[in-house]
């Protein structure tokens, strides 16, 4: 019998929550936009979901391919691509679920952020789900030191592009989506804030 670690890997706990709530069901096509080595894909690969991963880091994509070869009943190495998120070669309205976990806060500026976000949104089907985890200033607004624009130095010493609740609500409307859950932010004491932003893509309008 598989342990939980073997079955789910180091999956983001908030993505696991979406699974538990039945929002990501067998038969769905999943795109991990910024997949890295595939840390969030262990369960989906093992259970035979149609999984695609995109990342600009070639060694990480190779690791994801090896993971898929080990776990997937019918691995498709071509499903894992070395590409920029904003320029994915996947068709429009391709995926039932798009995962963007700890990716968007690496944007260099507003244009870069929007390109990555809208590139991820483009491949999502109407009625599909975008799961996004990203750094924010929510709950620690006074601890962030502005570098330039929305780039800030966090208390942990890293530099990140930070969103706030007002921006995420505005972007939800601009994208043509609706919040699947209220915004949820984890404040890591003296380090950072991570916000979970989950959207349904409207089917019309």
N, C-alpha and C positions, 0 to 999 in steps of 0.2 A: 504494500500500500504506500502510495506516495505521501511524503510529508507536505505540509502546506508550502514550505519553501520550494520543494521540487515542483509542485503543481503550479504555483503562481509566480515564482521567481521574486525579484526585488521590486514588485509592482508598486506604483504610487498608491498610497492608501486611499486617496480620494478617487482614483480610477477604479480601484477595487470596489468602492462604494457604488459606482455606477453599474458595475456588474451585479452586485447584490440586489440592486433595485430593478433589474431586468431590462435596463436600457440598452445593453449591448448583448444581443442574442445570437445564438448559433445561426450561421448562414449569412451573417452580415459581412460586408467588405470593409476592412479597416486600413486606414493609412496613418502611419506614424510619421508626422512631419517634423523631422529632427530626431530620428530614431536612435542615434548613437549606436551602441552595441546591442540594442534590443531589450533593455531591462524591463520595459513594460509589455513585452510581447510573448513572454514564455507561455502563459495560459492560452492565449489565442492561437499560437502555433501548435501547441500540444493538442488542442481541441479541434483543429482542422478548419479554423476560420481562414478566409481568404485575406492574407496579410501583405501589405506593402509597406516598405520603409524607405524614407528619403533622408539623406544627410550629406552635408558638404565634406565631411571628414571621411576620407577613403578607408583608412584602417578600421574605423568604427563600423562602417558598412560591411567590410569583410568579416568582422566579428559577428555582425547580425546574420550574414549569410551562413556562417558556420553554425550559429545557433539554430537557424531554421533547418539546416541539413540534419541536425541532431534530433530535433523535436517534431517537425512537421510530418504528417503522414505522407504527403506528396509535396516535398519542398520545391520551390520555384526560385532559384537564385536570382533570376532576372527581376523579381519583385522588389529587390533591394538595390537602390540606385544612388550613385554619387552625384547629387544635384543640389543646387541651392533651392531652398524652400519656395522662394519667390518665383522660381522658374522651373517648377516641376513639369516633367514631360507627361504626367498623367492627364487624362481628359477632364473636361469640365463635368461636374455632377457625377463623379465616379464612385465616391465612398459613402457608405452609410454612417461611418464614424471617422472623424479625424482627431487624432491625438496630438496635442502640442504641449509637451511637458518640459518645463524648465528650458525653454528655447527663446521665446520672444524677448526676454529681458537682456539678451545679448545684442539687441539692435544698437546700431551706432547713433542713430538719430531718428526723428519722426518719420522721414521717408523710408528708411530701412525697416522700421517697425511695421508701418502700414503695408509695405511690399510683402513682408513675410506673412502678416495676418491675412491680407486679402488673397495671397497665393494659396494659403491653407484653406480658406473659405471657398475658393473657386472650385476645388475638387470635391466639395461636399454636396451630396444630393439634397434637393428640397425635402424637408422632413427629417434630414439627418442631424447628427449630434456632433458638436465641436466640444471636446474636452480640453481645457486650457488651464495650465498652472504656470504662474509667472510672478516675478517679484513685484512688489508694490510698496507704497509708503503708508498703507492703511494701518493705523494703530501705532505708528512710530514716526509720524510726520516730522517731529522736531529733531529727530536723531539723524536725518539724512542730510548730507552736505552736497549741494549742487555742484556738478562739474561743468556741465553745459547743457542747456535745454532740459530734457527729461533724464539725462544721464546724471546719476548721483553716486557718491561714495557712501557705502553702507557701513554700519558700525563694525561689521566683520572685516572691513578693509577692501572689499571687492567693489568694482564699479559696475553698475547695472542701469539699464533703462527702466524707469519706474512708472507704473500706471497708478491711477487713483480711482476711486469709485465713480466719480463724475465722468471721467474719460471712458470707463468700461460701459457705463450705461449709455453714453452717447454713441459709442462704437456699435453696441448691440443694435441700436435703432438704425444706424447707417448701413450696417451689413444686411439688414433685413432679417433679423433674428429675434428671438425672445429668450429670456432667461429660463433655463430649465430648473435652476435652483437660485436662491438668493446668493449674492457674493459671499464667499466664506474665506476668511483670512486667518492664517496661523502666524502668530507673532513669536519668533524665536528670540528669547531674551538676549539683548545686547548683540544681536547678530543681524537679523533680517526679517522681512515680512513676506510670506508667500500667499498669494490669492488664488482661489479656485474659481474659474469663470467657465460656466457650462451653458451652452446655447443650443436651442433648436433652430434649424434653418427654416424660415417660413416657406410654405408650399406655393405661395402666390404673392404678388405685390412687391 
